[in-house]
Amino acid sequence: MARAFDTDLQHFAEEAHVHGAVVPPIFQNSLFVFDSLEQFQSEMEAGSTEPGRHVYSRITNPTLEVVERKIARLEGAESAKVFASGMGAISSAIMSCVAQGAHVVCVDTAYGPTMQFLRDYLPRFGVATTFVEGSCVDEVMDAFRPETTLLYLESPSSILFKFQDFETLCRLAHERGASVAADNSYASPVYQNPTRFGVDLVLHSASKYLGGHSDIVAGALATSRERMSRILRDEVALYGAALAPFPAWLMLRGMRTLAVRMRAHRETGDVVASWLSGRAEVERVFHASDPAHPQRDLFLKQMTGSSGLLSFLPAFQDRERVRRFVEGLEVFQLGVSWGGFESLVVPLQMQPIGWDEQRWVIRLHCGLEDVGDLVADLDRAFDRAR
Ligand SMILES: *Cc1c(COP(=O)(O)O)cnc(C)c1O
């Protein structure tokens, strides 16, 4: 039976009710035992690709499987796998698409360690990457070479909130025989499903919105069944970035409120963004759902909402005033990451493609606190940064 997103979020993949328990148990075991040699051999042969068949928890585990089936459903993918971190999922996805001599095209606003992996680490193995700005389809495709096997996207990007045209880029990349991966951590499956537009591998840092409570580090990858069987055999089995059952269970618990949390983050983010845009101390606001966003058409096409993550270019660019601002905040706490219950601030010095100098950008994550308190906090910090 087809059910709405919020209903699937609560119940999909949870039909088993062990001993009638309304919440799935934590299967805290490393291995599974068998009564007969025949059963043992058949499980080993089935590998890990069939649901409900488990041999060893580095590859599959019933607690993880509940979360994985749910994520696949929410992302509109055939299968999903959780990992010990977002980077565990991302590096596995990338490695599943490259071999010696391969070339990758990646947006220059992707998550920092993702770019570091492509730029600094993979050349050791003969894999090269070209970074592109990403908003111009022709420019992205011009970076393709005959040996390009992967286009890596992150839309919206998580500091400047730039979009890439999934549908057009997927069509063109597929014509050239390349796979397309996209980091969907910002939107979560609540506000965007990249598979709808042809993306082959959808990635999440579940340390952010999927987990939602700043109490786990975890990642997820959603893709086709066929691709997943290879990833299970190779990257999952051989790198061993397996998520443990307890954080997988915390992720499941966090996801119960994913949709209601996202609505709250979105509402607060919109209020804070529009309040910031009226301030003299703010030169420019970067927010995915800004009606004046230069790529508004892509937001409307690909997403159904924005989240609590946004940033701004302060008119003050000296380090001392940036320091007074971030230290002057009391509700927003200074720290990396985002996606949890708490509001966070992080100042970043950056110079992406197209900027003629390095600038301070202040990124805010609007948590689940009262929006009036958040605005008052920012107001007070601007005073302190004078
Ligand atoms: C945090 C983050 C990651 C990495 O996730 P970890 O769980 O920290 O490994 C990847 N992509 C984006 C956009 C992120 O913000």
The ligand as an SDF file (V2000), in Angstrom:
LIG
                    3D

 15 15  0  0  0  0  0  0  0  0999 V2000
   29.3290   16.6070    8.0500 C   0  0  0  0  0  0  0  0  0  0  0  0
   29.1890   16.4440    6.5880 C   0  0  0  0  0  0  0  0  0  0  0  0
   29.6870   15.3190    5.9320 C   0  0  0  0  0  0  0  0  0  0  0  0
   30.5280   14.2670    6.6360 C   0  0  0  0  0  0  0  0  0  0  0  0
   29.8100   13.5630    7.5580 O   0  0  0  0  0  0  0  0  0  0  0  0
   30.4580   12.8330    8.8520 P   0  0  0  0  0  0  0  0  0  0  0  0
   29.3150   12.1060    9.4200 O   0  0  0  0  0  0  0  0  0  0  0  0
   30.9930   13.9320    9.7200 O   0  0  0  0  0  0  0  0  0  0  0  0
   31.5610   11.9620    8.3520 O   0  0  0  0  0  0  0  0  0  0  0  0
   29.4370   15.1740    4.5840 C   0  0  0  0  0  0  0  0  0  0  0  0
   28.7410   16.1000    3.8990 N   0  0  0  0  0  0  0  0  0  0  0  0
   28.2600   17.2040    4.4760 C   0  0  0  0  0  0  0  0  0  0  0  0
   27.5030   18.1920    3.6590 C   0  0  0  0  0  0  0  0  0  0  0  0
   28.4740   17.4220    5.8370 C   0  0  0  0  0  0  0  0  0  0  0  0
   28.0190   18.5370    6.4040 O   0  0  0  0  0  0  0  0  0  0  0  0
  1  2  1  0
  2  3  1  0
  2 14  2  0
  3  4  1  0
  3 10  2  0
  4  5  1  0
  5  6  1  0
  6  7  2  0
  6  8  1  0
  6  9  1  0
 10 11  1  0
 11 12  2  0
 12 13  1  0
 12 14  1  0
 14 15  1  0
M  END
$$$$
